[in-house]
Amino acid sequence: MEYRYLGKTGLKVSGLCLGTMQFGWTADEPASQKILSASLDAGINFIDTANVYSKWVEGNPGGVSETIIGNWMKASSIPREKVVLATKVRGKMGDDPNSEGLSRKHILKAVEDSLRRLQTDYIDLYQTHFMDENTPMEVTLSTLDDLIHQGKVRYAGCSNYPAWRLMEALWVSDVKHIHRFETLQPHYNLVHRQEFEEQSQDVCCKYGLGVIPYSPLAAGFLTGKYRKDRNNPGSPRAGRAKKYFNNQNWDLLDVMDILGKDLGGCSVSQLALAWLLANPVITSPIIGPRSLEQLEDNLAAMEINLSQEALQALNNASSQSTDKVT
Protein backbone atom coordinates (compact mmCIF):
# COMPACT_ATOMS: atom_id res chain seq x y z
CA MET A 1 0.00 0.00 0.00
CA GLU A 2 1.19 3.49 -0.84
CA TYR A 3 0.84 6.17 1.84
CA ARG A 4 0.47 9.86 1.16
CA TYR A 5 0.55 12.97 3.31
CA LEU A 6 -2.91 14.32 4.12
CA GLY A 7 -2.42 17.90 3.03
CA LYS A 8 -0.18 19.79 5.45
CA THR A 9 -1.15 17.78 8.52
CA GLY A 10 1.98 15.62 8.47
CA LEU A 11 -0.39 12.65 8.76
CA LYS A 12 0.15 9.74 6.38
CA VAL A 13 -2.89 7.95 5.01
CA SER A 14 -3.34 5.08 2.60
CA GLY A 15 -3.76 5.86 -1.09
CA LEU A 16 -7.30 4.52 -0.86
CA CYS A 17 -9.71 5.52 1.88
CA LEU A 18 -12.42 3.07 2.97
CA GLY A 19 -15.80 4.74 2.73
CA THR A 20 -18.53 3.24 4.89
CA MET A 21 -21.78 4.79 3.66
CA GLN A 22 -22.94 1.29 2.66
CA PHE A 23 -22.52 -0.12 6.18
CA GLY A 24 -25.97 -0.80 7.58
CA TRP A 25 -27.44 -0.16 4.13
CA THR A 26 -26.19 -2.46 1.36
CA ALA A 27 -23.81 -4.31 3.69
CA ASP A 28 -24.98 -5.71 7.03
CA GLU A 29 -22.77 -5.63 10.13
CA PRO A 30 -21.05 -9.02 9.64
CA ALA A 31 -20.21 -8.17 6.01
CA SER A 32 -19.09 -4.67 7.02
CA GLN A 33 -16.74 -6.00 9.67
CA LYS A 34 -15.19 -8.43 7.18
CA ILE A 35 -14.57 -5.54 4.78
CA LEU A 36 -13.03 -3.47 7.58
CA SER A 37 -10.67 -6.28 8.60
CA ALA A 38 -9.68 -7.11 5.04
CA SER A 39 -9.03 -3.43 4.33
CA LEU A 40 -6.78 -3.09 7.35
CA ASP A 41 -4.92 -6.27 6.38
CA ALA A 42 -4.37 -4.78 2.91
CA GLY A 43 -2.81 -1.66 4.40
CA ILE A 44 -5.76 0.73 4.34
CA ASN A 45 -5.49 2.86 7.48
CA PHE A 46 -7.94 5.60 6.50
CA ILE A 47 -11.68 5.13 7.22
CA ASP A 48 -14.35 7.68 6.35
CA THR A 49 -17.89 7.79 7.69
CA ALA A 50 -20.54 10.32 8.76
CA ASN A 51 -23.01 10.55 11.61
CA VAL A 52 -25.99 10.46 9.22
CA TYR A 53 -25.02 7.17 7.52
CA SER A 54 -27.41 5.78 6.45
CA LYS A 55 -30.41 7.72 7.68
CA TRP A 56 -32.17 7.63 4.30
CA VAL A 57 -32.80 3.90 4.69
CA GLU A 58 -36.13 2.98 6.23
CA GLY A 59 -35.63 2.03 9.87
CA ASN A 60 -32.10 3.48 9.99
CA PRO A 61 -31.87 6.33 12.55
CA GLY A 62 -28.40 7.39 11.44
CA GLY A 63 -25.21 6.62 13.30
CA VAL A 64 -25.30 2.98 12.22
CA SER A 65 -22.09 3.11 10.20
CA GLU A 66 -20.22 4.75 13.09
CA THR A 67 -21.60 2.12 15.46
CA ILE A 68 -20.44 -0.74 13.24
CA ILE A 69 -16.94 0.75 13.05
CA GLY A 70 -16.82 1.20 16.83
CA ASN A 71 -17.98 -2.37 17.41
CA TRP A 72 -15.36 -3.67 14.98
CA MET A 73 -12.52 -1.77 16.63
CA LYS A 74 -13.54 -3.01 20.07
CA ALA A 75 -14.15 -6.63 19.06
CA SER A 76 -10.95 -6.83 17.02
CA SER A 77 -8.82 -5.01 19.62
CA ILE A 78 -7.49 -2.75 16.88
CA PRO A 79 -4.84 -0.38 18.29
CA ARG A 80 -6.33 3.08 17.95
CA GLU A 81 -3.15 4.54 16.46
CA LYS A 82 -3.36 2.15 13.50
CA VAL A 83 -6.54 3.77 12.20
CA VAL A 84 -7.14 7.28 10.90
CA LEU A 85 -10.84 7.86 11.58
CA ALA A 86 -12.76 10.52 9.68
CA THR A 87 -16.40 11.38 10.26
CA LYS A 88 -18.74 14.27 9.46
CA VAL A 89 -21.29 16.60 11.03
CA ARG A 90 -24.11 18.70 9.57
CA GLY A 91 -27.09 16.51 8.69
CA LYS A 92 -30.27 16.18 10.72
CA MET A 93 -29.94 13.60 13.50
CA GLY A 94 -33.20 13.94 15.43
CA ASP A 95 -36.49 15.76 15.87
CA ASP A 96 -35.06 18.62 17.90
CA PRO A 97 -34.81 21.86 15.85
CA ASN A 98 -31.13 22.09 16.78
CA SER A 99 -30.30 18.53 15.71
CA GLU A 100 -28.72 19.69 12.45
CA GLY A 101 -26.46 22.39 11.08
CA LEU A 102 -23.06 23.75 12.01
CA SER A 103 -23.95 25.77 15.07
CA ARG A 104 -21.81 25.46 18.17
CA LYS A 105 -24.67 23.73 19.99
CA HIS A 106 -25.14 21.07 17.35
CA ILE A 107 -21.45 20.41 16.74
CA LEU A 108 -20.72 19.96 20.45
CA LYS A 109 -23.61 17.51 20.79
CA ALA A 110 -22.82 15.68 17.56
CA VAL A 111 -19.13 15.14 18.32
CA GLU A 112 -19.95 13.51 21.66
CA ASP A 113 -22.46 11.22 19.96
CA SER A 114 -19.93 10.25 17.28
CA LEU A 115 -17.22 9.58 19.87
CA ARG A 116 -19.62 7.33 21.78
CA ARG A 117 -20.69 5.36 18.70
CA LEU A 118 -17.10 5.02 17.46
CA GLN A 119 -16.01 3.99 20.97
CA THR A 120 -13.00 6.27 20.90
CA ASP A 121 -11.86 9.41 22.69
CA TYR A 122 -10.78 11.31 19.59
CA ILE A 123 -11.58 11.73 15.90
CA ASP A 124 -8.64 12.17 13.54
CA LEU A 125 -10.50 14.20 10.89
CA TYR A 126 -13.80 15.90 11.72
CA GLN A 127 -15.48 17.25 8.61
CA THR A 128 -18.38 19.58 7.98
CA HIS A 129 -20.55 17.52 5.64
CA PHE A 130 -21.87 20.47 3.63
CA MET A 131 -22.47 24.17 4.09
CA ASP A 132 -24.72 25.77 6.67
CA GLU A 133 -25.78 29.14 5.27
CA ASN A 134 -27.41 30.10 8.57
CA THR A 135 -24.32 29.83 10.75
CA PRO A 136 -21.40 32.27 10.43
CA MET A 137 -18.17 30.61 9.36
CA GLU A 138 -16.39 32.01 12.41
CA VAL A 139 -18.81 30.22 14.75
CA THR A 140 -18.26 26.85 13.08
CA LEU A 141 -14.49 27.17 12.82
CA SER A 142 -14.05 28.45 16.38
CA THR A 143 -16.03 25.48 17.67
CA LEU A 144 -13.87 23.05 15.70
CA ASP A 145 -10.80 24.90 16.97
CA ASP A 146 -11.97 24.37 20.56
CA LEU A 147 -12.45 20.64 19.91
CA ILE A 148 -8.92 20.42 18.54
CA HIS A 149 -7.52 22.17 21.63
CA GLN A 150 -9.53 19.78 23.82
CA GLY A 151 -8.01 16.77 22.05
CA LYS A 152 -11.36 15.40 20.87
CA VAL A 153 -10.50 16.20 17.25
CA ARG A 154 -7.07 16.17 15.60
CA TYR A 155 -7.83 18.00 12.34
CA ALA A 156 -10.82 19.68 10.68
CA GLY A 157 -11.97 19.29 7.10
CA CYS A 158 -14.94 20.07 4.90
CA SER A 159 -17.01 18.34 2.25
CA ASN A 160 -19.09 19.68 -0.64
CA TYR A 161 -17.83 23.26 -0.25
CA PRO A 162 -17.62 25.41 -3.38
CA ALA A 163 -14.39 27.29 -3.93
CA TRP A 164 -15.75 30.63 -2.70
CA ARG A 165 -16.91 29.11 0.58
CA LEU A 166 -13.63 27.25 1.03
CA MET A 167 -11.69 30.47 0.48
CA GLU A 168 -13.89 32.25 3.03
CA ALA A 169 -13.12 29.52 5.56
CA LEU A 170 -9.37 29.74 4.95
CA TRP A 171 -9.51 33.53 5.28
CA VAL A 172 -11.44 33.38 8.58
CA SER A 173 -8.97 30.90 10.03
CA ASP A 174 -6.05 33.06 8.99
CA VAL A 175 -7.52 36.29 10.37
CA LYS A 176 -8.76 34.75 13.62
CA HIS A 177 -5.62 32.60 14.11
CA ILE A 178 -7.63 29.41 14.55
CA HIS A 179 -7.23 25.96 13.02
CA ARG A 180 -8.25 25.79 9.39
CA PHE A 181 -9.84 23.17 7.20
CA GLU A 182 -7.00 20.85 6.20
CA THR A 183 -8.96 18.77 3.70
CA LEU A 184 -11.70 18.95 1.11
CA GLN A 185 -13.95 16.02 0.25
CA PRO A 186 -15.36 16.82 -3.20
CA HIS A 187 -17.64 14.92 -5.56
CA TYR A 188 -15.13 14.04 -8.27
CA ASN A 189 -14.74 11.28 -10.83
CA LEU A 190 -14.30 10.70 -14.57
CA VAL A 191 -17.94 11.59 -15.34
CA HIS A 192 -18.23 14.45 -12.82
CA ARG A 193 -15.18 16.62 -13.40
CA GLN A 194 -16.14 20.22 -13.95
CA GLU A 195 -17.23 21.11 -10.41
CA PHE A 196 -13.87 20.28 -8.83
CA GLU A 197 -11.51 21.03 -11.70
CA GLU A 198 -12.88 24.47 -12.52
CA GLN A 199 -13.57 25.63 -8.97
CA SER A 200 -11.61 23.99 -6.19
CA GLN A 201 -8.60 22.16 -7.59
CA ASP A 202 -6.41 25.27 -7.79
CA VAL A 203 -7.42 26.32 -4.27
CA CYS A 204 -6.46 22.93 -2.85
CA CYS A 205 -3.16 22.98 -4.71
CA LYS A 206 -2.32 26.56 -3.70
CA TYR A 207 -3.08 26.09 0.01
CA GLY A 208 -1.93 22.50 0.38
CA LEU A 209 -5.24 20.89 1.26
CA GLY A 210 -5.64 17.14 1.25
CA VAL A 211 -8.23 16.03 -1.32
CA ILE A 212 -10.30 12.91 -0.63
CA PRO A 213 -12.90 12.62 -3.42
CA TYR A 214 -16.10 10.71 -2.79
CA SER A 215 -18.06 8.70 -5.36
CA PRO A 216 -14.94 7.91 -7.43
CA LEU A 217 -16.95 5.23 -9.23
CA ALA A 218 -19.98 7.45 -9.87
CA ALA A 219 -22.50 5.43 -7.84
CA GLY A 220 -21.41 2.28 -9.66
CA PHE A 221 -21.53 3.67 -13.20
CA LEU A 222 -17.73 3.49 -13.45
CA THR A 223 -17.69 -0.18 -12.57
CA GLY A 224 -18.97 -0.92 -16.06
CA LYS A 225 -22.01 -2.83 -14.86
CA TYR A 226 -24.36 -0.40 -16.61
CA ARG A 227 -24.33 -0.46 -20.41
CA LYS A 228 -26.18 1.18 -23.27
CA ASP A 229 -28.95 -0.86 -24.91
CA ARG A 230 -28.87 -3.43 -22.15
CA ASN A 231 -31.22 -4.33 -19.30
CA ASN A 232 -29.20 -2.72 -16.55
CA PRO A 233 -29.09 -4.37 -13.11
CA GLY A 234 -31.22 -2.98 -10.34
CA SER A 235 -29.56 -2.03 -7.08
CA PRO A 236 -30.16 0.36 -4.17
CA ARG A 237 -27.85 2.88 -5.89
CA ALA A 238 -29.10 2.42 -9.46
CA GLY A 239 -31.19 5.58 -9.33
CA ARG A 240 -28.10 7.65 -8.58
CA ALA A 241 -26.19 6.15 -11.49
CA LYS A 242 -28.89 6.90 -14.08
CA LYS A 243 -27.92 10.57 -14.27
CA TYR A 244 -24.72 9.44 -15.99
CA PHE A 245 -26.58 7.58 -18.74
CA ASN A 246 -25.67 9.70 -21.77
CA ASN A 247 -23.96 9.11 -25.09
CA GLN A 248 -20.56 10.46 -24.12
CA ASN A 249 -20.38 8.37 -20.97
CA TRP A 250 -21.37 5.22 -22.86
CA ASP A 251 -18.54 5.99 -25.26
CA LEU A 252 -16.20 6.52 -22.31
CA LEU A 253 -16.94 3.00 -21.08
CA ASP A 254 -16.03 1.66 -24.54
CA VAL A 255 -12.70 3.51 -24.37
CA MET A 256 -12.06 2.13 -20.89
CA ASP A 257 -12.83 -1.41 -22.06
CA ILE A 258 -10.21 -1.13 -24.80
CA LEU A 259 -7.66 0.51 -22.53
CA GLY A 260 -8.23 -2.13 -19.84
CA LYS A 261 -7.49 -4.91 -22.33
CA ASP A 262 -4.34 -3.11 -23.47
CA LEU A 263 -3.18 -2.96 -19.85
CA GLY A 264 -3.60 -6.67 -19.31
CA GLY A 265 -7.19 -6.93 -18.19
CA CYS A 266 -7.78 -3.96 -15.89
CA SER A 267 -11.39 -3.43 -14.90
CA VAL A 268 -13.30 -0.22 -15.55
CA SER A 269 -13.37 0.55 -11.84
CA GLN A 270 -9.61 0.06 -11.52
CA LEU A 271 -8.99 2.51 -14.36
CA ALA A 272 -11.36 5.06 -12.83
CA LEU A 273 -9.46 4.91 -9.54
CA ALA A 274 -6.05 4.90 -11.22
CA TRP A 275 -7.03 8.05 -13.13
CA LEU A 276 -7.73 9.83 -9.84
CA LEU A 277 -4.58 8.51 -8.19
CA ALA A 278 -2.48 9.86 -11.06
CA ASN A 279 -3.52 13.42 -10.21
CA PRO A 280 -0.94 14.82 -7.73
CA VAL A 281 -3.55 16.98 -5.98
CA ILE A 282 -5.56 13.88 -4.99
CA THR A 283 -4.67 12.30 -1.67
CA SER A 284 -6.97 9.34 -1.30
CA PRO A 285 -10.14 8.46 -3.25
CA ILE A 286 -12.91 7.12 -1.02
CA ILE A 287 -13.94 3.65 -2.17
CA GLY A 288 -17.17 2.04 -0.98
CA PRO A 289 -17.01 -1.73 -1.44
CA ARG A 290 -19.92 -3.75 -0.12
CA SER A 291 -18.21 -7.10 -0.64
CA LEU A 292 -14.73 -8.55 -0.39
CA GLU A 293 -14.71 -9.08 -4.15
CA GLN A 294 -15.30 -5.37 -4.78
CA LEU A 295 -12.60 -4.49 -2.25
CA GLU A 296 -10.06 -6.73 -4.01
CA ASP A 297 -10.91 -5.14 -7.35
CA ASN A 298 -10.45 -1.63 -5.92
CA LEU A 299 -7.16 -2.46 -4.25
CA ALA A 300 -5.65 -3.56 -7.56
CA ALA A 301 -5.95 0.03 -8.80
CA MET A 302 -2.96 0.91 -6.62
CA GLU A 303 -0.76 -1.20 -8.92
CA ILE A 304 -1.73 0.58 -12.13
CA ASN A 305 0.58 3.25 -13.51
CA LEU A 306 -1.17 5.02 -16.36
CA SER A 307 0.99 6.38 -19.16
CA GLN A 308 0.54 9.94 -20.39
CA GLU A 309 -1.11 8.52 -23.50
CA ALA A 310 -3.61 6.55 -21.39
CA LEU A 311 -4.36 9.56 -19.21
CA GLN A 312 -4.90 11.71 -22.29
CA ALA A 313 -7.27 9.13 -23.76
CA LEU A 314 -9.33 9.10 -20.55
CA ASN A 315 -9.31 12.88 -20.31
CA ASN A 316 -10.43 13.28 -23.91
CA ALA A 317 -13.20 10.71 -23.58
CA SER A 318 -14.51 12.15 -20.31
CA SER A 319 -14.40 15.88 -21.08
CA GLN A 320 -17.62 17.72 -20.29
CA SER A 321 -20.55 17.10 -22.61
CA THR A 322 -24.04 18.47 -23.12
CA ASP A 323 -25.47 15.12 -24.14
CA LYS A 324 -28.96 14.47 -22.84
CA VAL A 325 -29.86 11.27 -21.05
CA THR A 326 -30.59 8.52 -23.54
Secondary structure as the mmCIF struct_conf table of DSSP 4:
data_model
#
loop_
_struct_conf.conf_type_id
_struct_conf.id
_struct_conf.beg_label_comp_id
_struct_conf.beg_label_asym_id
_struct_conf.beg_label_seq_id
_struct_conf.end_label_comp_id
_struct_conf.end_label_asym_id
_struct_conf.end_label_seq_id
STRN STRN1 TYR A 3 TYR A 5
TURN_TY1_P TURN_TY1_P1 GLY A 7 LYS A 8
BEND BEND1 THR A 9 THR A 9
STRN STRN2 LYS A 12 SER A 14
BEND BEND2 GLY A 15 LEU A 16
STRN STRN3 CYS A 17 GLY A 19
TURN_TY1_P TURN_TY1_P2 MET A 21 GLN A 22
STRN STRN4 PHE A 23 PHE A 23
TURN_TY1_P TURN_TY1_P3 GLY A 24 THR A 26
STRN STRN5 ALA A 27 ALA A 27
HELX_RH_AL_P HELX_RH_AL_P1 GLU A 29 ASP A 41
TURN_TY1_P TURN_TY1_P4 ALA A 42 GLY A 43
STRN STRN6 PHE A 46 ASP A 48
TURN_TY1_P TURN_TY1_P5 ASN A 51 TRP A 56
BEND BEND3 VAL A 57 VAL A 57
TURN_TY1_P TURN_TY1_P6 GLU A 58 GLY A 59
BEND BEND4 GLY A 62 GLY A 62
HELX_RH_AL_P HELX_RH_AL_P2 VAL A 64 SER A 76
TURN_TY1_P TURN_TY1_P7 SER A 77 SER A 77
HELX_RH_3T_P HELX_RH_3T_P1 ARG A 80 LYS A 82
STRN STRN7 VAL A 84 VAL A 89
BEND BEND5 GLY A 91 GLY A 91
BEND BEND6 GLY A 94 ASP A 96
TURN_TY1_P TURN_TY1_P8 PRO A 97 ASN A 98
BEND BEND7 SER A 99 LEU A 102
HELX_RH_AL_P HELX_RH_AL_P3 ARG A 104 LEU A 118
TURN_TY1_P TURN_TY1_P9 GLN A 119 GLN A 119
BEND BEND8 ASP A 121 ASP A 121
STRN STRN8 ILE A 123 THR A 128
BEND BEND9 PHE A 130 PHE A 130
TURN_TY1_P TURN_TY1_P10 GLU A 133 ASN A 134
BEND BEND10 THR A 135 THR A 135
HELX_RH_AL_P HELX_RH_AL_P4 MET A 137 GLN A 150
TURN_TY1_P TURN_TY1_P11 GLY A 151 GLY A 151
BEND BEND11 LYS A 152 LYS A 152
STRN STRN9 VAL A 153 SER A 159
BEND BEND12 ASN A 160 ASN A 160
HELX_RH_AL_P HELX_RH_AL_P5 ALA A 163 LYS A 176
TURN_TY1_P TURN_TY1_P12 HIS A 177 HIS A 177
HELX_LH_PP_P HELX_LH_PP_P1 HIS A 179 ARG A 180
STRN STRN10 PHE A 181 GLN A 185
STRN STRN11 HIS A 187 HIS A 187
STRN STRN12 ASN A 189 ASN A 189
TURN_TY1_P TURN_TY1_P13 LEU A 190 VAL A 191
STRN STRN13 HIS A 192 HIS A 192
HELX_RH_AL_P HELX_RH_AL_P6 GLN A 194 GLU A 195
HELX_RH_PI_P HELX_RH_PI_P1 PHE A 196 SER A 200
HELX_RH_AL_P HELX_RH_AL_P7 GLN A 201 TYR A 207
TURN_TY1_P TURN_TY1_P14 GLY A 208 GLY A 208
STRN STRN14 GLY A 210 VAL A 211
STRN STRN15 TYR A 214 TYR A 214
TURN_TY1_P TURN_TY1_P15 PRO A 216 LEU A 217
HELX_RH_3T_P HELX_RH_3T_P2 ALA A 218 THR A 223
TURN_TY1_P TURN_TY1_P16 GLY A 224 GLY A 224
TURN_TY1_P TURN_TY1_P17 LYS A 228 ASP A 229
BEND BEND13 ARG A 230 ARG A 230
HELX_LH_PP_P HELX_LH_PP_P2 ASN A 232 GLY A 234
TURN_TY1_P TURN_TY1_P18 PRO A 236 ARG A 237
HELX_RH_AL_P HELX_RH_AL_P8 ALA A 238 ALA A 241
HELX_RH_3T_P HELX_RH_3T_P3 LYS A 242 TYR A 244
STRN STRN16 ASN A 246 ASN A 246
HELX_RH_AL_P HELX_RH_AL_P9 ASN A 247 ASP A 262
TURN_TY1_P TURN_TY1_P19 LEU A 263 GLY A 264
BEND BEND14 GLY A 265 GLY A 265
HELX_RH_AL_P HELX_RH_AL_P10 VAL A 268 LEU A 277
TURN_TY1_P TURN_TY1_P20 ALA A 278 ALA A 278
BEND BEND15 ASN A 279 ASN A 279
TURN_TY1_P TURN_TY1_P21 PRO A 280 VAL A 281
STRN STRN17 ILE A 286 ILE A 287
BEND BEND16 ARG A 290 SER A 291
HELX_RH_AL_P HELX_RH_AL_P11 LEU A 292 LEU A 299
HELX_RH_3T_P HELX_RH_3T_P4 ALA A 300 GLU A 303
HELX_RH_AL_P HELX_RH_AL_P12 GLN A 308 ALA A 317
TURN_TY1_P TURN_TY1_P22 SER A 318 SER A 318
BEND BEND17 SER A 319 SER A 319
HELX_LH_PP_P HELX_LH_PP_P3 ASP A 323 LYS A 324
STRN STRN18 VAL A 325 VAL A 325
#
